[in-house]
Amino acid sequence: MSANNIFEYRGEERVVPHDATHVRVHTSVTELPGDVFEERKKLVQVDLPEGLLEIGYGAFYECTSLKSITIPSTVTFIDDFAFANCNGLEEIKMNCKELVTIGEHAFYYCVKLKRVSIPPLIRVIERFTFYGCNSLETVELCEGLEEIEESGFDRAPLKNLIVPSTVKRIGKSAFTGSKLGFIQLPEGIESIGNYAFTNAQVAKFRVPPLVTTISHGLLAWCESIFSVELPQCVNLLKGEGGEERDFVPGPFGGSHFVRNVCIPNNAEIRSDVLSWEEYYTCTDLKKVFNSKEEAVNALTHRFDNLRIHSMIYYQSYQPVEMDQLNNAVESDASLYDQDCVGMTPLHILACSTVQNLELYRVLIEAYPEHLITEDKWGALPFLYAVWGDAPSDIIQYLVTKYQSFYPGYEFNWSQIVETLGLANAPQDVIQNLLNVYQESFPEQTIDWTKIVDNLGEIKILSEYRGSATVSTPAPEAVTFRFLVKCSISKRVKALGLKQWREDMSISPEAKAFKSVEKREVLASVRSKLAHYEAEYRKLKEATSMLELALWKAKIDAKGRRKKRDRDVDGLGDHRKHCRVNCGADIVIEHVLPYLL
């Protein structure tokens, strides 16, 4: 160890002290052998030299104090478990133009890692490479990547995913437990493994056109998803069963809100594809159909004799030209029909992963009644457009058409908000809905008390649901807290004391809704607000007298001026001027804290 406490590692024969905190690898070293720094739990900094080629098996295994690592540009190979269980590692800099392999479990359970960029020569994300990185929200994947193997990003809470066009295969559980709110998959993907996107938070999902097998649990427990597009080439849907677990759900098991889906006519259905008899069922489909046989048959023949419905559903695979759609709406009477789930072509378009304003124009101008047609869940096309986060120009176009065709139409805003809350739609989606309501339909009403009371009756689901028994959908704590805040926002704004408004804005925390019954927390919030309102009414009475006194004092002071400074005709303006300038707003703000 040198005088400045930097240990210099020169080769395999040197043993790194267990109490080393800063290690510098000598420039002569080209390979770090396996386990060389294993369990050096006090190691905070490592300087790796340019010229290093390989990082061996478990080289930094359980270096729990290591916070950052820079991989030299010359490194070509990182072996299995190289940085596994480095649970303090927050940053990896991999500017490695020559790196071709990152081994299995290489960054396994690096629980503080937040972001990673995969170098351009990596062709495969190996098994379990980033498994358990439960702070990893952003990953950048480069063109040239071909495969993401089993559990590559399992339990990493990624928010968005753009998969490069070169990827052909996504393995089993590749993104299980993620929080993906956006998934963009390339056209060239050929296979997607079991549980690949379990727990994703997407509202809509499109299976790429070359995928022919829909695997077990592909979109299981995706609590927000309402629309799934399957290509017509799909020839196999795997239902529940299998030998890996006691219970293996179908592709959409536990995804309660799946509504817009069509099973290809030639697809083989293995076992219970909708997990009909299990807790992990497609709850909304079960509300419409009496049995799994009825559901599968209806969804398989959903678009029989409904040409326009089919065109719109499959438009992400076979783009619809305007002339083609115009000709269809003029000649095909099926435009006016509803399918087996009560959807019109406008509903299906609002559910689509491809949002095209011109298609909306054609359909609405041809048959505007579909704007106010409800499907079998009582939902309008407007709900699906908002739920799926359609572009703002499309939302505004729909609003304009509702106002022009049906100016007196009353939306069931409470049902819309409750549906989004129950489905744990992102907060910005719910807020966008409320913005539309406030800006375009302010005269209509939302029954906030009913919404939060209804949602408050439902038991909160566990954070990770891969092994939980779930029978009904339920809002998560964060979603419920947001809706509670929305329900009292006007009343909170009306409180005249800043410290009360701030108190109501920060409490309760979301975790409070996890620790006890939601109804108890809700009652506590309402009780506190009612207390503040009652106290504020008392303060208003006291401060009203103070304001009048200040106002009168100002008038009296003005009145002592010479009469020529004012005349009778200006008396009203004089009083108003005195009230505005009497200083009551400043005095009262500083007096109020002493009246509490």
N, C-alpha and C positions, 0 to 999 in steps of 0.2 A: 504494500500500500504506500503510495507516495505521500509527500508531506501535505499536499492539499486534499488528501483522502480520496484520490482517484485511483482505482485499481486498473492496471493495464493488463489486458488479456492478450497473450502472445501465441497461444496455441493449445492444443488438446492436453498437453502434459501439465499445464497450469491448473490448479484447483481454485475456483473462485470462492473467496471467503463468504460464509453465510451472512455476515454482517455488512457486506459491501453495500454502499448506497449509490456509488457512481462508478461505472465501468467504462473504460475506453478500450475498444478492440483495435489491436495494432494493424497497421496497413498491410502487413505481410499475411494476415489471415484471410483465406478465401472461403473457408467453410467453417461454420459453427457446428460442432458435433452435437448429437442428441443429448438432451438433458443438461447441457453445460451450465445453464443458469437456473435450473429447476429449483423451485421453492426458495429462491433468494428473496424473501418477503420484505426485506428492507431496501431492496434495489429501487431507486427512484429514477435514475437516468442511465441510459446506455448510448454510447456514441459508436455507431457502426461505420466503417470506412468504405469509401468508394473502392471497388475492386473485390468486395465480398460477393460471392456467387451463390452460396447456399446457406439456409438456416435450417438446422437439423430438427429431428423429431423431438418435440417437447422441449425445445431449447430454452424457452422462457416460461415453461409451465408453472403456473401459480406464483408468478412474480406480482404479488397483489398490490405493491406500492408503486408499480410502474404506471405512470399516467400518460406518457406520450412516447411514440417510437417513430423514427424516420427510417424507412427501408431504402438503402442506397440504390441508385439507378441501375447498378450492375447485377443485382440479385436476379437470378433466373428461377430459383426453386425455394419454396417455403414448405417444409414437410408437415406431416400430420401433427396436430396438437401443439404446434410451435408456440402459440400464445394462449393456449387454452387456460381458462380460469384465471386470467389476469383481470380480476374484477375491479381494479382501479383504473384500467386503461380507458382513456377518454378520446384519444386521437391517434390515428394511424396515417402517416404520410407515405403513400406508395407511388412515387414518381418513377415507376420501374418500367421502362420501355422494353426491357428484355425478359420480364417475369412471365413465365409460361405456366407455372403450376402453383396453386395455393392448396395445400393438402386438406384432407378430411379433418374436421374438428379444429382447424387451425386457429380460429378465434372463438371457440366454444365458450359460452358463458362469459364473454367480456361484457359484463352487464352495464357498464357506463359508456360504452362506445355509442356515439350518436350519429356518426356519418362515416361513410366509406365510399371511395371511388375505386372501381375495379380496373386494373391496367388493361391496355388494349390487346395484348397477346393471350390473355386468359380465354380458353375455349370452353372450360367447364367449371362451374361452381360445384365443388365436390360435396359429398355427403356431410351434413352437419357443420359445414364451415362456419356459419354465423349463428348456429343454434343457440337459443337462450340469450341472445344479445338484446335484452328487453328494454334498452334505451335507444336502440338503433331506429331512427325515424326516416333517414334519407340514405339511399344507395344509388350510385350512378353506375349503370352497366354500359359497356362499350359495344359498338358494332364489332362483330367477329365472334362474340359469345355464342355457343351452340347449344349448351345444355345447362340446366339448373337441376342438380340431383336431389335426392331425398333429403328433406329437412334442411336444405341449404340456408334458408332464412326463417326456419321454424321458430315461432315465439318472438320474432322481431317486430315491434309495432310500427312497421312502415306505414306511411300515410298515403304515398302515391307510388305507382309503379309503371314505368315505361320500359317494356321489354324490347331489346334490340330486334331488328328485322331478321337477323341471322339465327335466332334461337329456334330450334326444332323440337326440343323436348323439355317439359317441366315435370320434375319427379314428384313422387309421393310426399305429401306434407311440406312441399317446398316453402309455402307461405302460411302454413297453419298458425293461427293465433295472431296474425297480423291485424292491423287496424286500417287496412287499405280502403281509402275512400274513392280512389280512382285507379283503374287497371286498364292499361292499353297493351293488348296482345297483338303481335304481328300476324299477318295472313299465313305465314309459312310454318306455324307451329303444327306438328303432326300428332303429338300425344300430350295429355295432361294427366298426371297420376292421381291416385286416391287422396282425398283430403287436401288437395293442392291449395285451395283458397278458403278452407274452413275458417270461420269467424271474421271474414272480411266484412267491411262496413259499406260496401258498394250498394247502390240502389238498383243498378242495372248491370247485366253481364252479357257479353256476346262471346259465344264459343267460336273460335276461328274456323274457317271453312274446310280445312283439311283434317280436322279432328273427327274421327269416326266412332270413338268409344267415349261415353260419358261415365266416368268412374264413380266408385263409392264415395260418398261424402264430399264430392267436388266443391259444392257450395253449401255444405252443411253449417247450420247455426249462423248463417249470415242474416242477422236480425233486421236489417234495413232493406233487403233486396225484395223487389216486387216484380221485376221483369227479367226473364232469361230468354235469350235468342239461341236457338239450336239450328245448325245448318241441316239441310235436307239429306246430306250424305251420311248423317249419323246412323249407324246400323246396330248399335248396342247401347242400352242403358242398364247399368248395373244397379240393381236394387239392394235392399238390405241383405245381410248375410256375410259370408267370408269366415276365415279362420283366425284373423289377426286379433280380434277382440270378441268379447262376449256378445256385443251388439255392434253391427256395422250398418250405419244408416244409408239410405238411398242418396242420390246426388244432391237433393235439396232438403234432407232431413233436418228438422229443427229450424228451417228458414220459414217462419210462420206466414210471411206476407207474400210469398210467391203467388202471382195472379196471372201475369201475362206470359204464358209459355205454350208452345205447341210441340207435341211429340211427333217426330217424322213418321210417315206412314209405314215405312219398311223397317223400322227399328225393332230389334228383338228386345223384349222387356224381361229382364231377369229378376225374379222375386218381386218384392213390394217396392217399386221404384219411388213411391211417394211416402214410404214409411208410415202407411196408413194406420196400422194398428198400434203403433208405438207412441211414446211420449214425444219423440222427436218427429213430429208430423208437420205437414204443410197445413197449418191451421186454417188459413183462409180458403184453400181449396176444399177442405172438409166442410166448410159452411155452405158450399154450393152443391156438392155432390154427396149422394147417400152412401156410396161404397167406392172402394178403390177401383173396382172393375168399371163402374160407371165413369169415374174420373179419367182413367187411362183411355177408355174408349172415346169419350167426348173430346179429350185433348188431342188424341190421334186424328180424329176426323173434324177437328175444330173449324177448318177452313173449307170443308167440302161445300161446293157451290157458293162460296164467298170469295170471289176472285179479288175484289179490291182489298178486303181484309188481309188476304194472303200476300198481295203485292206489298202492302205497307209493312207487314211483319218481316218479310224477307228482304226488304229494301237495303239492309246493310250488307247483304250478299249479292243481290241483283239490283243495282241502283235503278230507280224509277225515273224515267224521263217525263217532263211535263206534258208533252203531247200524248204520251202513253196513258198517263193518268186522266187527262182531260177526256180522251176518247172513252176510257173505261167508265167514268162517272156519267157520261152522256148516254151510254148504251147498256150499262149493267145495273139492273134494279137492286142487286144485292147491296149496293151502297147504303140503302136505308135500313138494312137488317142489323140485328145484334147477334153475336155469336154465342156459343154455349156458356160463356161467362158474362154475357150481357154487354160485351164491348163492341163499339162501333169502330170503323176505320180511324176516326179521330182519337178515340181512346188509345188504340194501338200505336198510332203515330206519337202521341204524348209519352208512351212508354218506351219508345224506340231509342237505341243507342245512337242513332243518326237523326239529328234534328235539322229539318229543312223548312224554312219559313214558307217557301213557295208551295210545298205540299200542303201546309196548313191553309194557305189561301184558297187552293183549289177545293179542298174538302169542305171548308166552311162556307164558301160561296155557293157550292153545289147543294149543301144541305145543312143550313145553320142550326136546325133543331138538335143536331148532335152535341152542340155546346151545352145543352141542359139535359141531355140524356144520361141517366145513371146506369152504371153496370150493376151486377148482382151484389156488389158490396155497398151500393149506394154512392159510388164515386163518380165524379165528373172528370172529363179529360183534363180540366184545369188542375185537379189534385195531382195527377201523374206528372204533368209538366213541371209543377213546382217541386214535387217530391224528387224527381229525377234531375233537378237543377238545370232546367232548360235555359238557353241563352236569354238574356234580358229582353232582346227585341221580340222574341217569340212570346214571352209572358206578357209584354205590353200589347202585342197584337191581340192576344186572347182577351185581355181586359177590355181593349177598345171594341172588340166584336161583341162581348157580353153587353157592354154599355149601349151599343148602337142597335143590336137586334133585340135585346131583352133588358131594357133600362130599369124595369121594376123587379128584376129577378133577385131573390133573396138567397144568398149562399148560406149553407150550413157551416159557418166558420168554426163553430165549436167542434163539430165532427171532424173537420179537416185538421184542425190543430191537434185534437186528441189522437187521430190516426198517426200523424207525424211523430207525436210524442211516444206513442206506444211502440212505433217502429224504430225509435231512437235515431230519427233523422238528424243529420248534423245541425248544430245550432244556427249556422249561417243560413241553412235552408229554411228553418222555421222563422228566422228573422226576416228573410226575404218575403215570406208569405205575409208576415205582419206589416211589412212596409207597403206591400200591395194593398192590403186591407186599409191601412191608415191613409194612404194617398188617394186611393180610387173608390173606396166604399166606406168612408168614415161614418156614414149614417146607419150602417148595419151593426149588428151586435155580436159579441163573443161572450159566452157565459163562462168566464174564467173559473168561477167557483165550482161549477159542474165538472169542468175539465180536470182540475187538480184533485177534486174529491174522487172522481172516478179512477184516475191514475194512482191516487194514494191508496186505494183499496187493494192494489195488485202487489204481490210479493216481488221484491227485487231479486233478479237473477244473480248468480255468482259471477265474479269477474271473468273467470275462464270456464267455458262451458263444455270443454271436450269430454268430461266425464260426469257432468251434472245431469240429473233427471229433470227435464223441463216439460211442462204440460201446457203452459200458456205464455204468450209474449208478455213482456213487462218492460217499463222504462228503467234505464240505468239511473244511478244516483245523480250523475252530472246532468242528464237530460231533465230529470224531474226538478232538480234545483233551478235550472234555467226557466222552466215553465212556471214555477212558483214565483220567481222574480218578475216574470212578465205579468203574472196575475195581479201583482200588487204595485206595479211600477207607477201608475197614476197616483195612487194614494201616497206612495213614498215621496213623489215629487211635490205633493201638496204640503208636506211637512215643512214648516217655516224655519226649522233649526237645522243647520248644516250637519252638526254632529249626529243627529238622529238619522238623517238621510244616509250618511256614511255608514252608520251602524247597521241599518237595514240592508245596505248594498253588499256588505261583506259577510253577513251571517244569514243562515247557517252555512257552513262549508259542506261541500258535496259528501264528504265522508260521514257527516252526521246522518244522512239518509241511508247509510249502509249499516250503521251501528245499532239503530233502533227502528221501530216501525215508522214508516213514512207519515202515517196519520198523526203520530205524536209530535214529530218535528213540525209538520204543517200547522198543527194546533198551537205550538209554541210560537211560530212566526206570526200567526194571526193575532195571538194574544199580545205579543210585544207591540205590533203595529197599532192595535186598538188602544193600548196604553199610551203610546206616543200621541195618537190622534186626540185622545181625551185631554192629555196634558197640554197639547197645543191649543185646544179650544179655550182652556183656562188662560193660557198666556195671551191669546189674542184679545180676550176681554181686558186683561190688564194693560196690554200694550196699546189698545185702542184709546184708553183714557190718556195714556202718556202721549200718544200721537196728537190727540186733540189739544192737550195742554201746550205742546210745542207749537202747534199750528196757531193757537190763540196768541201765544207769546210773540210769534212772528208778525201777526196782524197788528197787535198792539204796538210793536216797535215801529212798524211802517206807519201806523196811524199818527204817531207823534211828529211825523214829518209835516211840513207846511202843506196846506190844503192844495196849493197850486201843483203839487207833485202828482196829484191824482184827481179825477173827477168822478161824479156819480156813475156815468156811463161805463167807466172802467172798473167798477167795483167787483164784478164777477171775475174778470181776468186777474184783478189784484188778489182776490182770495185764492184762486188757483195757483197763482205764482207763489204765494206765501206757503201753501200746502206742500208744493213741490220742493221748495227751498228751505223748509223749516228744520232740516237735518234729522227728521225722525228715523229715516232708514239707517243712518249711521249710529245714532244714539241707541235705538232699540236693539240693533245687532249686538252691541256691547253690553247692554243691560240684561238681555235674555238669560245669559248663563247664570246670573245671580238670582234669577227668579225660579230656577229649577229646584 
